[in-house]
Amino acid sequence: MHDWAAPVIAAALFALLAPGLVIQMPGIETSVGFMNMKTSVISMFIHTILYGLLLILFLVVLDIHMYA
C-alpha cells in the first residue's frame, strides 16, 4: 500500500496557491486581489512561504495519510 497524502496535498496546494489564480496576497492595487491573473515578485514570495507552511502543517504536524 502506498501513502498518497503527500502528492495529493502538494498538488492541491500548488494549484490553489498559484499567485493570481484564486487569491493574490498582496494584490497589485489592494492588499488582497481575487482572480486577477496578475502576479508580482513579492506575491510569489508570500505564496511560497504559505505553501511551505501549509505543507508542514498537513504532512508533519497533522500527519495525514491516504492509502489506496
Backbone as ProteinMPNN parsed JSONL, in Angstrom:
{"seq_chain_A": "MHDWAAPVIAAALFALLAPGLVIQMPGIETSVGFMNMKTSVISMFIHTILYGLLLILFLVVLDIHMYA", "coords_chain_A": {"N_chain_A": [[0.834, -1.177, 0.0], [0.494, 2.222, -0.792], [1.248, 5.476, 0.401], [-0.643, 8.169, -0.351], [-1.013, 10.761, 0.474], [0.912, 12.893, 0.585], [1.619, 13.571, -2.235], [-0.974, 14.246, -3.192], [-1.907, 16.311, -1.479], [0.164, 18.187, -1.863], [-0.101, 18.757, -4.621], [-2.711, 19.816, -4.711], [-2.472, 22.092, -3.045], [-0.547, 23.471, -4.519], [-1.96, 24.091, -6.845], [-4.079, 25.663, -5.824], [-2.742, 27.746, -4.528], [-1.418, 29.195, -6.461], [-0.14, 32.255, -7.439], [-2.413, 34.849, -8.123], [-4.301, 33.215, -9.336], [-6.586, 32.205, -7.745], [-6.469, 33.738, -5.38], [-4.54, 36.598, -4.468], [-1.906, 37.696, -2.587], [0.315, 40.11, -1.525], [-2.049, 42.118, -3.28], [-2.02, 43.817, -6.516], [-3.29, 46.395, -6.766], [-4.737, 46.484, -4.366], [-4.651, 45.194, -0.949], [-5.352, 42.507, -0.97], [-6.009, 40.528, -3.742], [-8.434, 39.138, -5.968], [-8.727, 36.557, -8.257], [-7.326, 37.854, -10.436], [-5.374, 37.206, -12.24], [-2.803, 38.234, -12.409], [0.547, 38.852, -11.274], [3.211, 39.399, -8.89], [6.618, 39.826, -7.774], [6.872, 39.945, -4.97], [4.412, 38.856, -4.265], [4.697, 36.229, -5.227], [6.705, 35.367, -3.494], [5.406, 35.488, -0.954], [3.312, 33.635, -1.363], [4.86, 31.35, -1.718], [5.996, 31.016, 0.821], [3.623, 30.577, 2.322], [2.769, 28.187, 1.071], [4.81, 26.38, 1.805], [4.542, 26.44, 4.631], [1.912, 25.454, 4.955], [2.215, 22.888, 3.852], [3.988, 21.768, 5.735], [2.298, 21.885, 7.97], [0.152, 20.087, 7.225], [1.505, 17.653, 6.552], [3.514, 17.132, 8.466], [2.845, 18.125, 11.085], [0.035, 17.495, 11.426], [0.122, 14.946, 10.382], [-1.117, 13.498, 8.164], [-2.505, 10.766, 6.35], [-3.156, 8.903, 3.386], [-4.238, 6.007, 2.087], [-4.175, 3.805, -0.687]], "CA_chain_A": [[0.0, 0.0, 0.0], [1.245, 3.461, -0.902], [0.665, 6.653, 1.047], [-0.876, 9.173, -1.387], [-1.321, 12.058, 1.081], [1.877, 13.928, 0.214], [1.436, 14.119, -3.584], [-2.301, 14.838, -3.377], [-1.943, 17.59, -0.768], [1.091, 19.107, -2.519], [-0.674, 19.186, -5.9], [-3.875, 20.666, -4.441], [-1.988, 23.386, -2.559], [0.134, 24.14, -5.622], [-2.984, 24.636, -7.742], [-4.862, 26.695, -5.147], [-1.914, 28.862, -4.096], [-0.743, 29.865, -7.57], [-0.46, 33.684, -7.308], [-3.287, 35.427, -9.132], [-5.321, 32.293, -9.821], [-7.762, 32.368, -6.895], [-6.225, 34.864, -4.477], [-3.186, 37.136, -4.56], [-1.527, 38.479, -1.411], [-0.501, 41.312, -1.637], [-2.539, 42.402, -4.618], [-1.381, 44.933, -7.217], [-3.939, 47.647, -6.366], [-5.211, 46.377, -2.988], [-3.847, 44.254, -0.163], [-5.716, 41.157, -1.408], [-6.677, 40.52, -5.045], [-9.12, 37.89, -6.273], [-8.842, 36.109, -9.647], [-6.914, 38.904, -11.366], [-4.43, 36.583, -13.177], [-1.561, 39.001, -12.447], [1.382, 38.486, -10.137], [4.403, 40.201, -8.651], [7.674, 39.062, -7.102], [6.531, 39.836, -3.55], [3.294, 37.925, -4.171], [5.248, 34.886, -5.383], [7.428, 35.055, -2.257], [4.434, 35.24, 0.115], [2.632, 32.382, -1.667], [5.824, 30.282, -1.484], [6.061, 30.824, 2.269], [2.363, 29.939, 2.728], [2.782, 26.815, 0.557], [5.69, 25.597, 2.676], [3.954, 26.322, 5.965], [0.753, 24.558, 4.891], [2.726, 21.52, 3.675], [4.48, 21.327, 7.041], [1.135, 21.659, 8.818], [-0.586, 18.889, 6.854], [2.284, 16.419, 6.464], [4.343, 16.883, 9.636], [2.13, 18.366, 12.341], [-1.193, 16.697, 11.466], [0.5, 13.576, 9.982], [-2.231, 12.951, 7.386], [-2.178, 9.653, 5.463], [-4.212, 8.392, 2.487], [-3.772, 4.768, 1.488], [-5.013, 3.302, -1.761]], "C_chain_A": [[0.884, 1.247, 0.0], [0.49, 4.589, -0.216], [0.57, 7.776, 0.015], [-1.109, 10.566, -0.823], [-0.369, 13.149, 0.587], [1.684, 14.436, -1.216], [0.082, 14.78, -3.808], [-2.377, 16.21, -2.717], [-1.033, 18.606, -1.447], [0.516, 19.627, -3.843], [-1.866, 20.12, -5.686], [-3.436, 22.048, -3.954], [-1.294, 24.168, -3.671], [-0.869, 24.791, -6.562], [-3.733, 25.792, -7.089], [-4.039, 27.928, -4.78], [-1.088, 29.483, -5.216], [-1.116, 31.347, -7.529], [-1.311, 34.186, -8.463], [-4.377, 34.508, -9.629], [-6.617, 32.453, -9.028], [-7.617, 33.612, -6.038], [-4.772, 35.311, -4.645], [-2.935, 38.038, -3.354], [-0.082, 38.908, -1.559], [-0.904, 41.531, -3.088], [-1.827, 43.59, -5.233], [-1.962, 46.27, -6.745], [-4.363, 47.641, -4.899], [-4.354, 45.363, -2.237], [-4.131, 42.799, -0.524], [-6.465, 41.273, -2.73], [-7.292, 39.163, -5.306], [-9.218, 37.694, -7.778], [-8.458, 37.191, -10.663], [-5.895, 38.422, -12.397], [-3.176, 37.422, -13.404], [-0.753, 38.617, -11.232], [2.549, 39.453, -10.018], [5.409, 39.34, -7.896], [7.336, 38.891, -5.618], [5.363, 38.877, -3.344], [3.779, 36.48, -4.311], [5.975, 34.452, -4.118], [6.461, 34.706, -1.133], [3.697, 33.925, -0.121], [3.566, 31.187, -1.46], [5.94, 29.978, 0.003], [4.794, 30.126, 2.776], [2.301, 28.477, 2.288], [3.629, 25.923, 1.464], [5.109, 25.392, 4.056], [2.75, 25.384, 5.98], [1.172, 23.109, 4.657], [3.246, 20.967, 4.992], [3.315, 21.025, 7.968], [0.456, 20.33, 8.5], [0.237, 17.607, 6.97], [3.092, 16.111, 7.714], [3.532, 17.01, 10.917], [0.891, 17.48, 12.444], [-0.979, 15.243, 11.071], [-0.647, 12.863, 9.261], [-1.73, 11.85, 6.447], [-3.399, 9.276, 4.641], [-3.659, 7.146, 1.798], [-4.738, 4.289, 0.43], [-4.678, 1.86, -2.054]], "O_chain_A": [[1.891, 1.311, 0.705], [-0.739, 4.649, -0.249], [1.595, 8.281, -0.444], [-1.383, 11.485, -1.594], [-0.822, 14.23, 0.208], [1.59, 15.649, -1.403], [-0.008, 15.77, -4.535], [-2.856, 17.167, -3.326], [-1.412, 19.768, -1.595], [0.638, 20.814, -4.144], [-2.012, 21.108, -6.405], [-3.972, 23.061, -4.402], [-1.436, 25.388, -3.756], [-0.657, 25.912, -7.025], [-3.994, 26.802, -7.744], [-4.574, 29.035, -4.727], [-0.146, 30.226, -4.942], [-2.302, 31.673, -7.579], [-0.98, 33.979, -9.631], [-5.305, 34.972, -10.292], [-7.646, 32.805, -9.604], [-8.524, 34.441, -5.971], [-3.89, 34.5, -4.928], [-3.653, 39.012, -3.13], [0.742, 38.008, -1.721], [-0.172, 41.165, -4.008], [-1.101, 44.301, -4.538], [-1.216, 47.173, -6.367], [-4.348, 48.689, -4.253], [-3.45, 44.751, -2.807], [-3.25, 41.948, -0.4], [-7.437, 42.021, -2.835], [-6.733, 38.141, -4.909], [-9.73, 38.556, -8.492], [-9.18, 37.417, -11.635], [-5.581, 39.154, -13.336], [-2.554, 37.338, -14.463], [-1.305, 38.11, -10.255], [2.834, 40.223, -10.935], [5.077, 38.248, -7.435], [7.501, 37.801, -5.07], [5.33, 38.155, -2.348], [3.315, 35.601, -3.584], [5.874, 33.295, -3.712], [6.675, 33.722, -0.425], [3.475, 33.171, 0.827], [3.107, 30.115, -1.065], [5.978, 28.813, 0.4], [4.879, 29.188, 3.569], [1.835, 27.622, 3.041], [3.201, 24.832, 1.841], [5.173, 24.289, 4.6], [2.587, 24.604, 6.917], [0.555, 22.194, 5.202], [2.972, 19.816, 5.33], [3.333, 20.02, 8.679], [0.208, 19.53, 9.403], [-0.271, 16.586, 7.434], [3.339, 14.941, 8.004], [3.532, 16.1, 11.745], [0.712, 16.786, 13.444], [-1.808, 14.39, 11.389], [-1.091, 11.79, 9.67], [-0.673, 11.98, 5.829], [-4.529, 9.321, 5.127], [-2.715, 7.234, 1.012], [-5.956, 4.349, 0.604], [-5.283, 1.253, -2.937]]}, "name": "protein", "num_of_chains": 1, "seq": "MHDWAAPVIAAALFALLAPGLVIQMPGIETSVGFMNMKTSVISMFIHTILYGLLLILFLVVLDIHMYA"}
